[in-house]
Amino acid sequence: MGTWRSASLAAAAAAVLALTATGCGQDKGSSYAGSGNGQPVGNASTAQQPGDNAYGSSGGYGQAGGAEAAAKQAGQLTVSDSKELGKVLTDSAGFTLYRFDKDTASPPKTTCEGDCAKAWPAVPADGVTAAAGTDAAKIGSVTRADGTKQLTIGGWPMYRYAKDTSPGDTNGQNVGGTWHAAAPDGKKASAEAAPAPAAALPGLSVRKDAKLGDVIVDARGMTVYRFKKDSAWPMKSACTGACLQKWPAVAPVGKNDTKGIALKGFVTFDRPDGVKQQSITCWPVYTFSGDTKPGDTNGQGVGGTWYAVSPQGKLVGAPK
């Protein structure tokens, strides 16, 4: 009986491993940098779905509590579109960032302390990467009374709101007439100030480039790239630190928010630096800070290691 049970457990474990390998493109003809145990570096999971609580099971950012909530890094900043507010700056988990009218931007100064800081936790300045397509020079910091560094955008100190419990919430908008969702440049988010929106794009889709042919773009129409020094099996990113500021990781996208691209190996990569990154055919993907408008391909061929991505997840235009 004991022998039969052991054999059954071993067979089940082998089946799980085989399914995992198949999901990350272990089919014939794929090229992957292997590891001894055949496991990805970092944690590969299905793409984060809307409504997932990126701040744990406590019910949302505002209920995480105390210093732990206040210290949560923003990571890869993103820009969301709001019908009411236009372009809104959010953290890597999709939580809205705010600014306070009683603060100042020149010089940067924060006036939210004590009980105010409990309701409006300051966003730490460490570990922040500019949103793709935005001006990284706008990112700065200000020293708070307790000596900690707070993120500033365009000189304005950035906060979250304790009553925002789900990604995309904007419950802090116009509280007391002094709190406002932040635009990507640190100004007050405003639909009136926003340019007329372009046709809505899925989270990831395909654009036909005049020189490169079909390439993958994100929801803003920005070209998506792969790095030749990365590997897909084990899944590993060689772009860290300053590299990640120049080549922002593409945030997780739901499979149902794509059009025309390969979905095999379409998983979220939990990077060792804490940033969640989308992968296509198990290769981590990025945008380029040097692309300033939809359709730009300024990252193509940079250093002989960065290339746009085809709908099948392959490098476009890379030397054989």
C-alpha positions in Angstrom: 0.0 0.0 0.0 2.8 2.4 1.0 4.7 1.7 -2.3 1.6 2.3 -4.4 0.9 5.6 -2.6 4.5 6.8 -3.1 4.4 6.0 -6.7 1.1 7.9 -7.2 2.4 11.0 -5.5 5.6 10.9 -7.6 3.5 10.6 -10.8 1.3 13.5 -9.8 4.3 15.7 -9.1 5.8 14.8 -12.5 2.6 15.7 -14.2 2.5 19.2 -12.6 6.1 19.8 -13.6 5.3 18.8 -17.2 2.3 21.1 -17.4 4.4 24.0 -16.0 7.1 23.4 -18.6 4.6 23.3 -21.4 3.0 26.6 -20.3 6.4 28.3 -20.7 7.1 27.1 -24.2 9.1 24.0 -23.7 8.0 22.8 -27.1 10.4 21.8 -29.9 12.3 24.6 -31.5 12.1 27.0 -28.5 15.4 28.3 -27.1 15.6 28.7 -23.3 18.4 29.1 -20.8 17.7 26.1 -18.6 18.5 25.5 -14.9 19.2 22.3 -13.0 15.8 21.9 -11.5 13.8 23.3 -14.4 12.1 26.0 -12.4 11.6 29.7 -13.2 13.7 32.4 -11.4 11.1 34.4 -9.6 7.4 33.4 -9.4 5.5 33.0 -12.6 1.7 33.3 -12.2 -1.3 34.1 -14.3 -1.7 37.7 -15.1 -3.2 39.8 -12.2 -6.9 40.2 -12.8 -8.8 43.5 -12.2 -9.7 43.8 -8.5 -6.9 41.6 -7.2 -5.7 43.2 -4.0 -2.0 43.9 -4.5 -1.6 45.0 -0.9 -2.5 41.6 0.7 -5.7 40.1 2.1 -6.4 42.9 4.6 -9.1 44.4 2.3 -7.1 47.0 0.5 -4.3 49.6 0.9 -6.3 51.7 3.4 -6.7 48.8 5.8 -3.2 47.5 5.7 -2.5 49.6 8.7 0.3 51.6 10.3 3.9 51.9 9.1 3.6 48.9 6.8 1.0 50.7 4.7 2.9 54.0 4.8 6.2 52.3 3.7 4.7 50.5 0.6 6.9 51.5 -2.4 5.2 52.7 -5.6 7.4 50.6 -7.9 6.6 51.0 -11.6 4.4 54.0 -11.9 1.6 53.8 -14.5 -0.9 56.1 -16.0 -4.6 55.3 -16.1 -7.4 57.1 -18.1 -10.4 58.4 -16.2 -13.5 59.9 -17.9 -13.9 62.3 -15.0 -10.2 63.1 -14.3 -8.3 62.5 -17.5 -4.7 61.0 -17.1 -4.2 59.8 -13.5 -0.9 58.7 -12.0 -1.0 55.3 -10.1 1.5 53.0 -8.4 2.4 49.6 -9.7 -0.7 48.1 -8.1 -3.0 50.6 -9.7 -3.6 52.7 -6.6 -4.2 56.4 -7.2 -1.5 58.9 -6.2 -2.6 62.3 -4.8 -1.2 65.8 -4.1 -2.1 68.3 -1.4 -2.8 72.0 -2.0 -1.2 73.0 1.2 2.1 71.5 0.2 4.5 73.4 -2.2 6.4 72.2 -5.2 9.0 75.0 -5.5 10.7 74.2 -3.2 9.2 70.8 -2.5 7.6 70.8 1.0 5.2 68.5 2.7 2.7 69.7 5.4 0.8 66.4 6.0 2.0 65.0 9.3 0.5 63.2 12.3 -3.1 62.2 11.9 -3.1 63.6 8.3 -0.3 61.2 7.4 -2.4 58.2 8.7 -5.2 59.1 6.3 -2.8 60.1 3.6 0.3 57.8 3.7 3.3 59.4 2.1 4.7 57.5 -0.9 8.3 56.5 -0.4 10.8 57.9 -2.9 12.8 54.6 -3.1 12.2 52.0 -5.7 10.3 54.2 -8.1 10.4 53.8 -11.9 8.8 56.5 -14.2 5.7 55.5 -16.1 6.4 54.6 -19.7 6.2 57.7 -21.9 6.5 60.2 -19.1 9.3 62.5 -18.1 11.6 60.6 -15.6 13.2 64.0 -14.8 9.9 64.9 -13.0 10.6 62.3 -10.3 12.3 63.6 -7.1 12.1 63.5 -3.4 11.5 65.6 -0.3 12.7 64.9 3.2 9.9 64.6 5.8 10.1 65.6 9.4 10.9 62.1 10.5 13.8 61.9 8.1 12.2 59.6 5.5 12.3 60.5 1.8 8.9 61.1 0.1 8.3 60.8 -3.7 7.7 64.0 -5.5 6.4 64.4 -9.1 7.1 67.8 -10.6 8.1 68.9 -7.1 4.7 67.9 -5.5 4.8 65.4 -2.7 2.8 62.2 -3.5 0.4 60.4 -1.2 -2.1 57.5 -1.3 -5.5 57.7 0.4 -6.4 55.3 3.2 -10.0 54.9 1.9 -8.9 53.7 -1.5 -9.4 50.0 -1.0 -9.2 48.8 -4.7 -7.0 49.6 -7.7 -8.5 52.5 -9.6 -10.4 54.0 -6.6 -10.3 57.8 -6.5 -12.1 58.3 -3.2 -9.6 61.0 -2.2 -10.5 63.3 -5.1 -11.3 66.8 -3.9 -11.5 65.8 -0.2 -11.7 69.0 1.7 -11.3 70.8 -1.6 -7.5 70.4 -1.1 -6.7 66.9 -2.2 -6.5 65.9 -5.9 -5.5 63.0 -8.0 -2.1 63.6 -9.6 -1.5 63.9 -13.3 1.6 62.3 -14.8 3.5 65.6 -14.5 2.5 66.2 -10.8 -0.3 68.7 -11.7 -3.9 68.2 -10.7 -5.5 65.6 -12.9 -8.2 67.2 -15.0 -10.3 65.8 -17.9 -10.6 69.4 -19.2 -6.8 69.7 -19.5 -6.4 66.3 -21.1 -6.1 66.0 -24.9 -8.9 64.2 -26.7 -8.4 60.5 -26.2 -7.3 58.3 -29.0 -9.2 55.2 -30.0 -9.0 52.8 -27.0 -6.5 50.0 -27.4 -6.4 46.7 -25.5 -3.7 46.2 -22.8 -1.5 44.6 -25.5 -2.2 44.5 -29.2 -0.5 44.6 -32.6 0.5 47.6 -34.7 1.8 47.5 -38.3 5.0 49.5 -38.4 6.2 50.8 -41.8 9.7 49.5 -41.3 9.4 46.6 -38.8 6.1 45.1 -39.8 3.7 43.8 -37.1 4.9 44.7 -33.6 3.3 44.5 -30.1 2.2 47.7 -28.5 0.7 48.5 -25.0 -2.6 50.3 -24.2 -1.0 53.7 -25.0 0.3 52.5 -28.4 3.9 52.4 -27.1 6.2 49.7 -28.7 7.0 46.7 -26.6 10.5 45.3 -26.5 12.5 42.2 -25.4 16.1 42.0 -24.1 18.4 39.4 -25.6 20.2 39.0 -22.2 17.0 37.8 -20.5 16.0 34.2 -20.5 12.6 32.5 -20.7 13.4 29.1 -19.0 14.3 29.7 -16.3 12.4 33.0 -16.6 14.9 35.7 -15.7 15.4 39.4 -16.3 18.9 40.8 -16.7 17.5 44.4 -16.7 17.8 45.8 -13.1 18.5 49.1 -11.4 19.2 51.9 -13.8 18.4 49.6 -16.7 14.8 49.3 -15.5 14.4 53.0 -15.3 15.4 53.3 -19.0 13.4 50.2 -20.0 10.3 50.1 -17.8 8.8 46.6 -17.2 5.4 46.1 -18.9 2.8 45.8 -16.1 0.6 42.7 -15.9 -2.2 42.5 -18.5 -5.2 40.2 -18.4 -5.4 37.6 -21.3 -8.9 39.0 -22.1 -7.3 42.4 -22.6 -5.2 41.4 -25.5 -5.7 41.3 -29.3 -3.8 39.4 -31.9 -0.9 38.2 -29.8 0.4 34.8 -28.6 -1.1 33.7 -25.3 1.1 30.6 -24.7 3.5 31.4 -21.9 1.5 34.6 -21.2 2.3 34.9 -17.5 3.2 37.4 -14.9 6.9 37.4 -13.7 7.4 38.3 -10.1 10.8 40.0 -10.4 13.3 39.7 -7.5 13.1 43.5 -7.1 9.4 43.3 -6.4 8.1 44.6 -9.7 5.4 42.5 -11.4 6.2 42.2 -15.1 4.2 40.8 -18.0 5.9 38.1 -20.2 5.0 36.9 -23.7 6.0 33.3 -24.5 7.7 33.5 -21.1 10.0 36.3 -22.1 9.8 39.4 -19.9 8.7 42.5 -22.0 9.5 46.2 -21.6 8.8 49.6 -23.1 11.5 52.2 -23.8 11.7 55.6 -22.0 13.2 57.1 -25.2 9.9 56.5 -27.0 7.9 59.6 -26.3 4.8 59.0 -28.4 2.8 56.1 -29.8 4.5 54.6 -32.8 8.0 55.5 -31.8 10.6 52.6 -32.2 13.7 54.4 -30.8 14.5 51.3 -28.7 14.9 49.1 -31.8 18.4 47.5 -32.0 19.8 49.5 -29.0 23.1 48.0 -28.0 22.4 45.1 -30.3 20.3 43.6 -27.5 16.9 45.3 -27.5 14.3 44.5 -30.2 10.6 45.0 -30.8 8.4 42.0 -30.3 6.3 40.2 -32.9 2.8 39.0 -32.3 4.3 35.5 -31.7 6.6 36.9 -29.1 9.8 36.7 -31.2 12.5 39.4 -31.7 11.8 41.6 -34.7 14.7 42.4 -37.0 17.4 40.8 -34.8 20.4 39.4 -36.6 20.2 35.6 -37.0 
